[in-house]
Amino acid sequence: MAASIAAAQDLVRLFAGWGLAYLDSLIRIDSSSDERSGTVPSTPGQLALLDFLREVLGGFGYQCETDASGALLAHVGANLPAGSTCPPVAFITHIDNSLGTVCPERLTRVERWDGSRLAYPGNQRLNVSVAAYPALQAFVGHDVLHGPGTGPVGLDDKLGVAEVLTLARYLAEHPEIRHGTIVLCFRPDEEIGRDEAVQSLARRLAELGVTRAYTVDGHTAFEVSTVCFNASEMAIRVPAPPLHLTDSVGEPQFRCARTMRLRIQGVRTHGATAKAEGYRNAVRIFTAVMSRMSSWQHVVPVEFTTDPADETAADVTMLIRGRDESELDRWQSIFVTQLGQEVAPHAERGAGQEVMGTAAVAPTDGQGFSDGLRKIITIIVLFQNTPSARPLFSEDSEGWEGYSNPFTITRDGDHWIVRFRLRDFDPRDLARREDHVQRVAHFSGLPEEAVHHRPQYRDISPRLESYPELVAWAEAAAERISASIQRHPIRGGTGVGPFLDAGIGVANLGTGYHGLESPTELTSLEMIGRHAEWLVALVEVVAAVRTGS
């Protein structure tokens, strides 16, 4: 028994070393996708990463092909005894990252982490510790790996890619491991929802006879998921006429004015982990501050632009007015103080604010600014205070709860736009959330055409009921390595609809990390090794389905 335990530990250490080497190579490549691009893949960095994968997998002796939309498929031929068969299976990862991902040369390693505060060199505000994030208890005693803290490092889904590469290498070097036909898939543009990339891959897998697959894209350790949100996005458009200070908010006693430019940085996480990891976007921070200001005549919001690479951050311009310079100073101080008080509770998770500059302007001169931003703020306040499915904000939602999150404010020509991300596991509650946004616009005096609705994706669980073996195989594989699976709903989407349309059932597997799409992203050598071990066990379980061995 002791010898077998030691051998398993040695194997996990081997997998961890391989996986870390692959992960460091992957995160150096900037493979963020770009929804503004018309190509698939949408960015040159994804092509560079695909070239790297093709070289690695070809070096293992696997035949590789690229489908019509750029996905790379590596074919691992079955090695079962003559006359034996088992279901072919695909392991699917995505190679792109969200905008704002950083690409360090390598991850920082903290050996035998004791749970105390980690030092993120690029962001000293962060307090990443077990005390701040209790779920990190699972990493105590591990050799923890993390980035600089200036942005996510792309563990979604480069950690999954590294673990699949580790599986591929082990199968190539150990032909005694019995397995059926396996197809390893590395798809582009998952983060921006390019359906054509998924549809092309689904068609190709169906041609190859694959009817069961796993996405290796979850974050929780040993997670197996077959349920996801129903989702839509809505937007309210508000006219942005030129700002006329005298007519709209101006009074003769305002003899001085200045603009103040600020940067508001919220707490960046994925909606899946928003409550546990303290997500807070600049829209909510700014709205809270403005709702507490006693005068919108002295402090006028004139510009707000959500950062396209980080929805929790925004650049803001305020117009400060008063009778004299001392009154300008007083109102500027009031606003900055209120903003600081709103940001302070979230500072240890990365929130902050900075005054970027001020400039004197004429007190009744609009300076080319547009009006309408104040209307946007009142809409968001009304949204918070009218009946709807609860909770509203993603950072107040967890488990099986949905949310309705106002997440960006932008200017589009002659309109201001506030966008809402709507999620719920119950399609009836999603409809209630959609109706809520419609009612808010109506109560705000806007016409019906001011509201735009975009359906996004639907829960996959009803369509996966006929594939119970996907969970059963993953659970059996976990038992083989003395692990226990965790069943969680996916608090997001999966993009697997086209696979189901093609007759391919797909479950999602966890990869073992914290801080999904956050500057606090981290994993560990032990997590990498154990999850690669799980994948090896999984192909063995599938191989035994019809051989009986």
RODO-2510 file (C-alpha; in nm, 4 decimals, decimal comma):
residues 549
     n   res          X          Y          Z
     1     m     0,0000     0,0000     0,0000
     2     a     0,2772     0,2427     0,0975
     3     a     0,4588     0,1703    -0,2288
     4     s     0,1458     0,2366    -0,4361
     5     i     0,0796     0,5653    -0,2520
     6     a     0,4394     0,6739    -0,3101
     7     a     0,4107     0,5857    -0,6795
     8     a     0,0895     0,7917    -0,7107
     9     q     0,2577     1,0871    -0,5415
    10     d     0,5532     1,0605    -0,7766
    11     l     0,3142     1,0580    -1,0708
    12     v     0,1360     1,3707    -0,9477
    13     r     0,4725     1,5476    -0,9066
    14     l     0,5670     1,4442    -1,2602
    15     f     0,2384     1,5781    -1,3969
    16     a     0,2780     1,8993    -1,1982
    17     g     0,6220     1,9644    -1,3446
    18     w     0,5060     1,9022    -1,6987
    19     g     0,1907     2,1051    -1,6505
    20     l     0,3741     2,4047    -1,5062
    21     a     0,6201     2,4072    -1,7965
    22     y     0,3315     2,4077    -2,0435
    23     l     0,1390     2,6696    -1,8468
    24     d     0,4330     2,9101    -1,8333
    25     s     0,4771     2,8723    -2,2091
    26     l     0,1084     2,9338    -2,2712
    27     i     0,0668     3,2434    -2,0552
    28     r     0,3583     3,4166    -2,2311
    29     i     0,1489     3,4233    -2,5486
    30     d    -0,1106     3,7004    -2,5656
    31     s    -0,4092     3,5139    -2,7061
    32     s    -0,6890     3,7495    -2,6021
    33     s    -0,9798     3,7413    -2,8442
    34     d    -1,1346     4,0574    -2,9900
    35     e    -1,5052     4,0793    -3,0716
    36     r    -1,4351     4,3794    -3,2986
    37     s    -1,2405     4,1582    -3,5380
    38     g    -1,4140     3,9953    -3,8321
    39     t    -1,1764     3,6997    -3,8551
    40     v    -1,1817     3,3561    -3,6899
    41     p    -0,9580     3,3305    -3,4965
    42     s    -1,0069     3,6952    -3,4131
    43     t    -0,6449     3,7738    -3,3170
    44     p    -0,2919     3,6858    -3,4353
    45     g    -0,1997     3,5758    -3,0838
    46     q    -0,4396     3,2850    -3,1043
    47     l    -0,2732     3,1724    -3,4263
    48     a     0,0637     3,1861    -3,2507
    49     l    -0,0689     2,9745    -2,9653
    50     l    -0,2157     2,7215    -3,2103
    51     d     0,1246     2,6959    -3,3782
    52     f     0,2808     2,6216    -3,0389
    53     l     0,0237     2,3519    -2,9665
    54     r     0,0658     2,1942    -3,3083
    55     e     0,4399     2,1687    -3,2530
    56     v     0,4000     2,0172    -2,9039
    57     l     0,1336     1,7651    -3,0028
    58     g     0,3100     1,6749    -3,3257
    59     g     0,6185     1,6069    -3,1173
    60     f     0,4186     1,3475    -2,9263
    61     g     0,3469     1,1730    -3,2565
    62     y    -0,0177     1,2714    -3,2848
    63     q    -0,1827     1,3536    -3,6142
    64     c    -0,3124     1,7102    -3,6038
    65     e    -0,5631     1,8923    -3,8213
    66     t    -0,7170     2,2376    -3,8275
    67     d    -1,0899     2,2700    -3,8915
    68     a    -1,2622     2,5349    -4,1019
    69     s    -1,2657     2,7901    -3,8192
    70     g    -0,9142     2,7431    -3,6910
    71     a    -0,9669     2,4914    -3,4106
    72     l    -0,6829     2,2433    -3,3693
    73     l    -0,7677     1,8733    -3,3340
    74     a    -0,5124     1,6170    -3,2224
    75     h    -0,6030     1,2521    -3,2823
    76     v    -0,5044     0,9972    -3,0182
    77     g    -0,5688     0,6557    -3,1713
    78     a    -0,7224     0,3754    -2,9662
    79     n    -0,4897     0,1043    -2,8329
    80     l    -0,7478    -0,1422    -2,7040
    81     p    -0,7062    -0,5163    -2,7628
    82     a    -0,8247    -0,6457    -3,0981
    83     g    -1,2019    -0,6771    -3,1081
    84     s    -1,2576    -0,4391    -2,8166
    85     t    -1,4257    -0,1031    -2,8524
    86     c    -1,5336     0,1827    -2,6311
    87     p    -1,6986     0,5192    -2,6952
    88     p    -1,4698     0,7784    -2,8554
    89     v    -1,4381     1,0885    -2,6398
    90     a    -1,3223     1,4454    -2,6980
    91     f    -1,1565     1,6836    -2,4526
    92     i    -1,2254     2,0444    -2,5492
    93     t    -1,0418     2,3537    -2,4275
    94     h    -1,0325     2,7109    -2,5539
    95     i    -0,7153     2,8984    -2,6332
    96     d    -0,8366     3,2575    -2,6063
    97     n    -0,8474     3,4821    -2,3022
    98     s    -1,0627     3,7824    -2,2178
    99     l    -0,9354     4,1307    -2,2959
   100     g    -0,7181     4,2719    -2,0205
   101     t    -0,5304     3,9472    -1,9589
   102     v    -0,1617     4,0009    -1,8806
   103     c     0,1240     3,7831    -2,0035
   104     p     0,4056     3,7467    -1,7477
   105     e     0,7197     3,5574    -1,8373
   106     r     0,6353     3,3029    -1,5684
   107     l     0,4150     3,2613    -1,2648
   108     t     0,5398     3,3441    -0,9155
   109     r     0,5799     3,0320    -0,7003
   110     v     0,5223     3,0295    -0,3245
   111     e     0,6290     2,6977    -0,1764
   112     r     0,4179     2,5307     0,0915
   113     w     0,1896     2,8309     0,1244
   114     d     0,0649     2,8821     0,4811
   115     g    -0,2491     3,0805     0,3903
   116     s    -0,1067     3,4216     0,4816
   117     r    -0,1220     3,7259     0,2547
   118     l     0,0425     3,6679    -0,0840
   119     a     0,2586     3,9426    -0,2330
   120     y     0,1385     4,0431    -0,5794
   121     p     0,4242     4,2601    -0,7092
   122     g     0,2124     4,4664    -0,9466
   123     n    -0,0694     4,5454    -0,7049
   124     q     0,0178     4,6025    -0,3415
   125     r    -0,3469     4,6725    -0,2528
   126     l    -0,4481     4,3095    -0,2967
   127     n    -0,5015     4,1029     0,0160
   128     v    -0,5126     3,7445    -0,1075
   129     s    -0,5181     3,5188     0,1947
   130     v    -0,7343     3,2537     0,3533
   131     a    -0,8691     3,5199     0,5899
   132     a    -0,9918     3,7272     0,2926
   133     y    -1,0976     3,4320     0,0743
   134     p    -1,1931     3,1279     0,2858
   135     a    -1,2160     2,9027    -0,0223
   136     l    -0,8371     2,9319    -0,0512
   137     q    -0,8070     2,6862     0,2384
   138     a    -0,7943     2,4198    -0,0344
   139     f    -0,4539     2,5576    -0,1421
   140     v    -0,2860     2,5727     0,2007
   141     g     0,0290     2,3596     0,2045
   142     h     0,0526     2,3695    -0,1745
   143     d     0,3162     2,5292    -0,3933
   144     v     0,0969     2,8191    -0,5076
   145     l     0,1380     2,9859    -0,8481
   146     h     0,0130     3,3378    -0,9213
   147     g     0,0643     3,6352    -1,1503
   148     p     0,1676     3,9986    -1,0893
   149     g    -0,1774     4,1174    -0,9782
   150     t    -0,2210     4,3672    -1,2613
   151     g    -0,4786     4,1514    -1,4392
   152     p    -0,5785     3,7896    -1,4904
   153     v    -0,3078     3,5664    -1,6369
   154     g    -0,5432     3,3531    -1,8435
   155     l    -0,5942     3,0438    -1,6282
   156     d    -0,9310     3,0421    -1,8061
   157     d    -0,8562     2,8301    -2,0016
   158     k    -0,4780     2,7956    -2,0295
   159     l    -0,4747     2,5867    -1,7147
   160     g    -0,7137     2,3439    -1,8839
   161     v    -0,4938     2,3434    -2,1945
   162     a    -0,1831     2,2673    -1,9829
   163     e    -0,3579     1,9781    -1,8094
   164     v    -0,4760     1,8317    -2,1406
   165     l    -0,1234     1,8613    -2,2815
   166     t     0,0015     1,6725    -1,9761
   167     l    -0,2534     1,3987    -2,0456
   168     a    -0,1439     1,3874    -2,4091
   169     r     0,2231     1,3502    -2,3196
   170     y     0,1596     1,0751    -2,0664
   171     l    -0,0488     0,8714    -2,3107
   172     a     0,2198     0,9114    -2,5765
   173     e     0,4947     0,7944    -2,3402
   174     h     0,2914     0,5132    -2,1806
   175     p     0,1202     0,2992    -2,4435
   176     e     0,0344     0,0468    -2,1713
   177     i    -0,2452     0,2833    -2,0612
   178     r    -0,5474     0,1421    -2,2422
   179     h    -0,7794     0,3940    -2,4028
   180     g    -1,0190     0,4342    -2,6884
   181     t    -1,0169     0,6960    -2,9603
   182     i    -0,9549     1,0404    -2,8111
   183     v    -0,9750     1,3753    -2,9861
   184     l    -0,8060     1,6702    -2,8147
   185     c    -0,9619     1,9981    -2,9266
   186     f    -0,8293     2,3520    -2,8852
   187     r    -1,0837     2,6070    -3,0026
   188     p    -1,0499     2,9830    -3,0592
   189     d    -1,2781     3,2753    -2,9709
   190     e    -1,4750     3,1156    -2,6889
   191     e    -1,4641     3,4304    -2,4764
   192     i    -1,6399     3,6365    -2,7439
   193     g    -1,8944     3,3670    -2,8323
   194     r    -1,8044     3,3127    -3,1966
   195     d    -2,0656     3,0504    -3,2845
   196     e    -1,9113     2,9705    -3,6218
   197     a    -1,5992     2,8402    -3,4477
   198     v    -1,8076     2,6051    -3,2312
   199     q    -2,0313     2,4932    -3,5155
   200     s    -1,7362     2,3989    -3,7322
   201     l    -1,5761     2,1962    -3,4525
   202     a    -1,9059     2,0247    -3,3692
   203     r    -1,9530     1,9182    -3,7299
   204     r    -1,6026     1,7772    -3,7470
   205     l    -1,6369     1,5803    -3,4225
   206     a    -1,9680     1,4369    -3,5429
   207     e    -1,7964     1,3258    -3,8648
   208     l    -1,5376     1,1492    -3,6495
   209     g    -1,8093     0,9596    -3,4655
   210     v    -1,7687     1,1390    -3,1325
   211     t    -2,0891     1,1453    -2,9262
   212     r    -1,9497     1,2357    -2,5825
   213     a    -1,7093     1,5072    -2,4807
   214     y    -1,5798     1,7122    -2,1907
   215     t    -1,4898     2,0775    -2,1828
   216     v    -1,1925     2,1197    -1,9485
   217     d    -1,2839     2,4746    -1,8545
   218     g    -1,4242     2,4878    -1,4996
   219     h    -1,2366     2,6565    -1,2185
   220     t    -1,3373     2,4650    -0,9041
   221     a    -1,1311     2,1597    -0,8119
   222     f    -1,2837     1,8341    -0,9419
   223     e    -1,5957     2,0132    -1,0544
   224     v    -1,8393     1,8361    -1,2902
   225     s    -2,1102     2,0623    -1,4329
   226     t    -2,4065     1,9947    -1,6590
   227     v    -2,6245     2,2973    -1,5712
   228     c    -2,5746     2,6590    -1,6773
   229     f    -2,7536     2,9917    -1,6706
   230     n    -3,0196     3,1173    -1,9077
   231     a    -2,8875     3,4508    -2,0259
   232     s    -2,9638     3,7684    -2,2113
   233     e    -2,8267     4,1207    -2,2381
   234     m    -3,0340     4,4371    -2,2438
   235     a    -2,9439     4,7989    -2,3061
   236     i    -3,1206     5,1283    -2,2447
   237     r    -3,0307     5,4153    -2,4774
   238     v    -3,0692     5,7721    -2,3555
   239     p    -3,0342     6,0765    -2,5841
   240     a    -2,7147     6,2762    -2,5343
   241     p    -2,7897     6,6334    -2,6479
   242     p    -2,5293     6,9053    -2,6005
   243     l    -2,4938     7,0161    -2,2399
   244     h    -2,6512     7,3604    -2,1881
   245     l    -2,5512     7,4605    -1,8397
   246     t    -2,7485     7,7816    -1,8055
   247     d    -3,0714     7,6230    -1,9282
   248     s    -3,0434     7,2888    -1,7540
   249     v    -2,8521     7,3316    -1,4301
   250     g    -2,6938     7,6717    -1,4454
   251     e    -2,7577     7,9612    -1,2084
   252     p    -2,6065     8,3126    -1,2254
   253     q    -2,4142     8,2743    -0,8987
   254     f    -2,1844     8,0102    -1,0549
   255     r    -1,8867     8,2217    -1,1573
   256     c    -1,6120     7,9573    -1,1568
   257     a    -1,5858     7,6051    -1,2926
   258     r    -1,3334     7,3298    -1,3521
   259     t    -1,3317     6,9806    -1,4931
   260     m    -1,1928     6,6925    -1,2921
   261     r    -1,0866     6,3700    -1,4628
   262     l    -1,0827     6,0504    -1,2560
   263     r    -1,0102     5,6833    -1,2917
   264     i    -1,2334     5,4474    -1,0942
   265     q    -1,1054     5,0919    -1,0548
   266     g    -1,3493     4,8349    -0,9222
   267     v    -1,2931     4,4714    -0,8287
   268     r    -1,2551     4,2486    -1,1311
   269     t    -1,3856     3,8922    -1,1141
   270     h    -1,6067     3,6693    -1,3238
   271     g    -1,9785     3,6726    -1,2523
   272     a    -1,9490     3,3075    -1,1507
   273     t    -1,7508     3,4011    -0,8401
   274     a    -1,8708     3,7585    -0,7947
   275     k    -2,0049     3,7236    -0,4389
   276     a    -1,7241     3,5094    -0,3003
   277     e    -1,4534     3,7260    -0,4575
   278     g    -1,6122     4,0683    -0,4143
   279     y    -1,6863     4,1855    -0,7692
   280     r    -1,7737     4,5542    -0,7821
   281     n    -1,7894     4,7560    -1,1037
   282     a    -1,7377     5,1260    -1,1593
   283     v    -2,1006     5,1748    -1,2628
   284     r    -2,2257     5,0705    -0,9197
   285     i    -1,9559     5,2657    -0,7370
   286     f    -2,0221     5,5842    -0,9330
   287     t    -2,4011     5,5581    -0,9059
   288     a    -2,3763     5,5127    -0,5291
   289     v    -2,1598     5,8240    -0,4974
   290     m    -2,3830     6,0396    -0,7170
   291     s    -2,6958     5,9288    -0,5318
   292     r    -2,5451     6,0660    -0,2097
   293     m    -2,4384     6,4031    -0,3506
   294     s    -2,6586     6,6842    -0,2167
   295     s    -2,6235     6,8964    -0,5323
   296     w    -2,6023     6,7948    -0,8957
   297     q    -2,5727     7,1643    -0,9837
   298     h    -2,2309     7,2021    -0,8239
   299     v    -2,1052     6,8570    -0,9331
   300     v    -2,2174     6,7616    -1,2846
   301     p    -2,1213     6,4258    -1,4393
   302     v    -2,0323     6,4874    -1,8030
   303     e    -1,8280     6,1853    -1,9159
   304     f    -1,8208     5,8187    -1,8164
   305     t    -1,6536     5,5488    -2,0241
   306     t    -1,6299     5,1899    -1,9080
   307     d    -1,2895     5,0420    -1,9932
   308     p    -1,3428     4,7964    -2,2828
   309     a    -1,0687     4,5722    -2,1409
   310     d    -1,2033     4,5760    -1,7849
   311     e    -1,5725     4,6329    -1,7216
   312     t    -1,5077     4,7140    -1,3549
   313     a    -1,3018     5,0237    -1,4411
   314     a    -1,4037     5,3562    -1,5938
   315     d    -1,2719     5,6986    -1,6887
   316     v    -1,4936     5,9785    -1,5553
   317     t    -1,5087     6,3542    -1,6035
   318     m    -1,6924     6,5771    -1,3580
   319     l    -1,7761     6,9456    -1,4014
   320     i    -1,7348     7,1301    -1,0689
   321     r    -1,9006     7,4754    -1,0336
   322     g    -1,9174     7,7398    -0,7629
   323     r    -1,8989     8,1071    -0,6719
   324     d    -1,5211     8,1084    -0,6311
   325     e    -1,2166     7,8813    -0,6237
   326     s    -1,2631     7,7901    -0,2581
   327     e    -1,6139     7,6645    -0,3298
   328     l    -1,4791     7,4601    -0,6206
   329     d    -1,2215     7,3094    -0,3864
   330     r    -1,4919     7,2282    -0,1315
   331     w    -1,7205     7,0502    -0,3788
   332     q    -1,4307     6,8662    -0,5384
   333     s    -1,3221     6,7509    -0,1932
   334     i    -1,6776     6,6388    -0,1093
   335     f    -1,6994     6,4288    -0,4250
   336     v    -1,3522     6,2752    -0,3899
   337     t    -1,4180     6,1969    -0,0227
   338     q    -1,7503     6,0301    -0,1042
   339     l    -1,5827     5,8296    -0,3790
   340     g    -1,3053     5,7235    -0,1437
   341     q    -1,5566     5,6080     0,1140
   342     e    -1,7364     5,3989    -0,1467
   343     v    -1,4137     5,2430    -0,2723
   344     a    -1,2448     5,1821     0,0637
   345     p    -1,4309     4,8612     0,1644
   346     h    -1,3164     4,7017    -0,1613
   347     a    -0,9567     4,8259    -0,1693
   348     e    -0,8019     4,5003    -0,0442
   349     r    -0,9565     4,3256    -0,3429
   350     g    -0,8111     4,5750    -0,5907
   351     a    -1,0484     4,8726    -0,5975
   352     g    -0,9108     5,2232    -0,6114
   353     q    -0,9549     5,5743    -0,7476
   354     e    -0,7224     5,8425    -0,8811
   355     v    -0,7715     6,2044    -0,9812
   356     m    -0,6004     6,2300    -1,3183
   357     g    -0,6161     6,6075    -1,3558
   358     t    -0,8215     6,9260    -1,3389
   359     a    -0,8688     7,2186    -1,5782
   360     a    -1,0402     7,5570    -1,5486
   361     v    -1,3410     7,6133    -1,7782
   362     a    -1,6075     7,8805    -1,8215
   363     p    -1,8928     7,8202    -1,5726
   364     t    -2,1696     7,8306    -1,8351
   365     d    -1,9815     7,6721    -2,1223
   366     g    -2,0678     7,3092    -2,2010
   367     q    -1,7142     7,2587    -2,3369
   368     g    -1,8498     7,0199    -2,5991
   369     f    -1,9916     6,7858    -2,3350
   370     s    -2,3199     6,6032    -2,3807
   371     d    -2,6098     6,5803    -2,1404
   372     g    -2,7906     6,2562    -2,0544
   373     l    -2,5462     6,0982    -1,8120
   374     r    -2,7520     6,2261    -1,5180
   375     k    -3,0525     6,0474    -1,6718
   376     i    -2,8531     5,7244    -1,6861
   377     i    -2,7737     5,7546    -1,3166
   378     t    -3,1396     5,8085    -1,2247
   379     i    -3,2320     5,5040    -1,4341
   380     i    -2,9867     5,2848    -1,2407
   381     v    -3,1134     5,4189    -0,9077
   382     l    -3,4717     5,3436    -1,0188
   383     f    -3,3591     4,9979    -1,1307
   384     q    -3,2295     4,9299    -0,7791
   385     n    -3,5466     5,0523    -0,6093
   386     t    -3,8248     4,8890    -0,8122
   387     p    -3,9606     4,5344    -0,7614
   388     s    -3,7898     4,2554    -0,9543
   389     a    -3,6496     3,9073    -0,9169
   390     r    -3,3807     3,9205    -0,6515
   391     p    -3,0908     3,9476    -0,6011
   392     l    -3,0079     4,2223    -0,8482
   393     f    -2,6316     4,2523    -0,8549
   394     s    -2,3955     3,9691    -0,9436
   395     e    -2,1908     4,0377    -0,6286
   396     d    -2,5001     3,9624    -0,4178
   397     s    -2,5736     3,6359    -0,6007
   398     e    -2,4371     3,2853    -0,5501
   399     g    -2,5251     2,9191    -0,6006
   400     w    -2,8566     2,8841    -0,7821
   401     e    -2,9441     3,2551    -0,7640
   402     g    -2,9593     3,4735    -1,0734
   403     y    -2,8776     3,8418    -1,1157
   404     s    -2,9436     4,1546    -1,3237
   405     n    -2,6198     4,3476    -1,3393
   406     p    -2,5779     4,6979    -1,4915
   407     f    -2,2170     4,6632    -1,5976
   408     t    -2,1177     4,9266    -1,8541
   409     i    -2,1955     5,2856    -1,9429
   410     t    -2,0710     5,4074    -2,2800
   411     r    -2,1342     5,6851    -2,5298
   412     d    -2,2418     5,5973    -2,8831
   413     g    -2,2704     5,9092    -3,0942
   414     d    -2,5779     6,0982    -2,9783
   415     h    -2,6790     5,8467    -2,7105
   416     w    -2,5623     5,7232    -2,3723
   417     i    -2,6047     5,3487    -2,3208
   418     v    -2,6255     5,1453    -2,0010
   419     r    -2,6028     4,7694    -2,0472
   420     f    -2,7484     4,5032    -1,8190
   421     r    -2,6268     4,1431    -1,7928
   422     l    -2,9250     3,9217    -1,7025
   423     r    -2,8798     3,5667    -1,5711
   424     d    -3,1073     3,3076    -1,4100
   425     f    -3,1389     2,9311    -1,3899
   426     d    -3,5186     2,9583    -1,4073
   427     p    -3,6285     3,0890    -1,7486
   428     r    -3,9397     3,2402    -1,5881
   429     d    -3,7229     3,4497    -1,3565
   430     l    -3,5070     3,5538    -1,6496
   431     a    -3,8250     3,6810    -1,8176
   432     r    -3,9086     3,8755    -1,4990
   433     r    -3,5641     4,0330    -1,5050
   434     e    -3,6081     4,1330    -1,8690
   435     d    -3,9494     4,2832    -1,7900
   436     h    -3,7941     4,4765    -1,5016
   437     v    -3,5516     4,6551    -1,7352
   438     q    -3,8386     4,7335    -1,9721
   439     r    -4,0452     4,8803    -1,6864
   440     v    -3,7568     5,0933    -1,5623
   441     a    -3,7180     5,2473    -1,9075
   442     h    -4,0937     5,3080    -1,9283
   443     f    -4,1061     5,4711    -1,5835
   444     s    -3,8147     5,6901    -1,6936
   445     g    -4,0221     5,8307    -1,9790
   446     l    -3,8308     5,6568    -2,2575
   447     p    -3,9980     5,5095    -2,5659
   448     e    -4,0127     5,1343    -2,6205
   449     e    -3,7470     5,1517    -2,8904
   450     a    -3,4962     5,2851    -2,6341
   451     v    -3,4639     4,9323    -2,4955
   452     h    -3,2601     4,6726    -2,6834
   453     h    -3,2767     4,3011    -2,6000
   454     r    -3,0245     4,0378    -2,7101
   455     p    -3,0854     3,6716    -2,6160
   456     q    -2,7571     3,4957    -2,5439
   457     y    -2,7723     3,1328    -2,4289
   458     r    -2,9935     2,8824    -2,2509
   459     d    -2,9445     2,6181    -1,9830
   460     i    -2,8026     2,2962    -2,1268
   461     s    -2,9225     2,0589    -1,8541
   462     p    -3,2502     1,9450    -2,0173
   463     r    -3,0563     1,8369    -2,3241
   464     l    -2,7944     1,6515    -2,1195
   465     e    -3,0392     1,4296    -1,9321
   466     s    -2,9811     1,1544    -2,1884
   467     y    -2,6053     1,1547    -2,1156
   468     p    -2,5847     1,0545    -1,7461
   469     e    -2,2670     0,8579    -1,8125
   470     l    -2,0680     1,1812    -1,8479
   471     v    -2,1036     1,2515    -1,4765
   472     a    -2,0759     0,8828    -1,3824
   473     w    -1,7452     0,8400    -1,5676
   474     a    -1,5965     1,1560    -1,4152
   475     e    -1,7052     1,0445    -1,0684
   476     a    -1,5584     0,6969    -1,1152
   477     a    -1,2308     0,8490    -1,2332
   478     a    -1,2165     1,0717    -0,9257
   479     e    -1,2747     0,7706    -0,7005
   480     r    -0,9812     0,5948    -0,8661
   481     i    -0,7479     0,8689    -0,7475
   482     s    -0,9135     0,9119    -0,4046
   483     a    -1,0824     1,2398    -0,4933
   484     s    -1,4456     1,3487    -0,4760
   485     i    -1,6247     1,5384    -0,7502
   486     q    -1,8134     1,8591    -0,6795
   487     r    -2,1465     1,9201    -0,8509
   488     h    -2,2039     2,2883    -0,9143
   489     p    -2,4142     2,4778    -1,1667
   490     i    -2,2113     2,6773    -1,4167
   491     r    -2,2720     3,0404    -1,3232
   492     g    -2,2151     3,1407    -1,6820
   493     g    -2,2503     2,9855    -2,0243
   494     t    -2,0824     2,6926    -2,1933
   495     g    -2,1186     2,7559    -2,5644
   496     v    -2,1882     2,3843    -2,6194
   497     g    -2,5253     2,4226    -2,7910
   498     p    -2,3830     2,3403    -3,1366
   499     f    -2,2294     2,0188    -2,9963
   500     l    -2,5673     1,9124    -2,8596
   501     d    -2,7251     1,9994    -3,1943
   502     a    -2,4742     1,7619    -3,3541
   503     g    -2,5619     1,4790    -3,1139
   504     i    -2,2625     1,5240    -2,8822
   505     g    -2,3224     1,5384    -2,5069
   506     v    -2,0783     1,7659    -2,3221
   507     a    -2,0085     1,8043    -1,9495
   508     n    -1,7674     2,0563    -1,8009
   509     l    -1,4714     1,9586    -1,5808
   510     g    -1,2943     2,1774    -1,3260
   511     t    -0,9248     2,2551    -1,3502
   512     g    -0,8458     2,3740    -0,9963
   513     y    -0,7856     2,7463    -0,9558
   514     h    -0,9063     3,0590    -0,7767
   515     g    -0,9929     3,4075    -0,9008
   516     l    -1,1593     3,3405    -1,2347
   517     e    -1,0738     3,6297    -1,4731
   518     s    -0,9417     3,8306    -1,1791
   519     p    -0,6002     3,9816    -1,0957
   520     t    -0,5970     3,7394    -0,7998
   521     e    -0,5904     3,4289    -1,0220
   522     l    -0,3875     3,1472    -0,8706
   523     t    -0,3440     2,7720    -0,8861
   524     s    -0,0892     2,5278    -0,7456
   525     l     0,1454     2,2546    -0,8559
   526     e    -0,0655     2,0070    -0,6632
   527     m    -0,3851     2,1140    -0,8398
   528     i    -0,2206     2,0814    -1,1806
   529     g    -0,0842     1,7374    -1,1008
   530     r    -0,4040     1,6044    -0,9483
   531     h    -0,6267     1,7252    -1,2295
   532     a    -0,3983     1,5739    -1,4931
   533     e    -0,4129     1,2514    -1,2920
   534     w    -0,7942     1,2754    -1,3017
   535     l    -0,7914     1,3059    -1,6817
   536     v    -0,5707     0,9985    -1,7148
   537     a    -0,8064     0,8047    -1,4878
   538     l    -1,1016     0,9263    -1,6911
   539     v    -0,9727     0,7879    -2,0192
   540     e    -0,9115     0,4563    -1,8425
   541     v    -1,2671     0,4533    -1,7082
   542     v    -1,4068     0,5188    -2,0550
   543     a    -1,1828     0,2470    -2,1990
   544     a    -1,3371    -0,0032    -1,9570
   545     v    -1,6951     0,0749    -2,0566
   546     r    -1,7130    -0,2039    -2,3149
   547     t    -1,3977    -0,4039    -2,2549
   548     g    -1,4955    -0,4965    -1,9004
   549     s    -1,1312    -0,4770    -1,7942
***
